């Protein structure tokens, strides 16, 4: 990846990650929610719950996926679980209108729209007051009101025509191979600039194979998917740095597990939960740093090992959140993203500058 190599001095490479399960859905749940099973809040929802939003006109947690489909866990990986529904990840489209039916009718003036919003706010508040404690109702009302505010804000924030031709070229928007992922990376930068707390960008899909799951035809398919993401990923990091944003924004680039160091009969590699790599950048993570190592075969992380809950704890720490105190009581149990009493999660200070 020549473009990412060009920003290597800004990256923190963790080579000693490990996780709990070799199966895609379970490992994805672990990466997103801290546990292998369904129904728990994603990290983006936890962060929204802890910090709220800096922009009242946009959701605190936005998801940018490939329009070609979902990963193996679908929408579960950005669920708010049993947290209040307002912290659910909100899916934005990277083509056309970011949200369906977002733009108001041309016959509706701004003034009449404002009057309608104020009237509906009074009705909604009265209805909510008569149903105390119903968080789903409260979240639904808040989401409808947010949608009304988004009609102006989201369209402006995600209008990439406001970017220079040089910036669009930098992200690869003029190349069919990189345009899709590049668009989502550029949208992510604009959303972060606008105060969105957590933006989740999914990699491109390919109809001819499962990206990053190369059980066969490894050489050709892996080279192809690397070509999709190399330029846009590097552009995001360098663009954030030039704008003075990287020191306050954490960029994480990772999968849910690694691959075996041996090939299979179809010239591919099977899943490996014992070792994988994660790239971090910005947000106080050490730049130009390599952390940890595997054994000589590349099968198992053996030096300065980092678990998924360790990584979660470290990210929360850099956002000013004590992972041991970020708690939500569910069914009588104080729940945490990292569940440190069970997982032993710790802040990995060696990763931090």
MOGIBEL-V921988 format. One line per field, one symbol per residue. psi: psi as a letter, one per 40 degrees, with the letter a starting at -180 (. if undefined). A space follows every 50 residues. Layout:
psi=???
//
This chain:
psi=gddddefdeeihhhefiiaeiehdddddddddeeieiieiiidddddddd eaieheeiiehhhhiheeaiaeeaedefiebeiieeeihhhiieiahdhh fdhiidehiddddddddddddddddddddegiegdddddddddddddddd dddddddegeeeiiddddddefeehddedddddddddddddddeehdhhh hiiiiheeihieggeifdddddddddddedddddddddddddefddeehh hhhiaeaaiieiiadffaiiiheehiihhiiafeihifhhhiiiieefdh hehfihiddddddddddeefhhdeegihhhfehhiidefdddefhihgde ei.
//
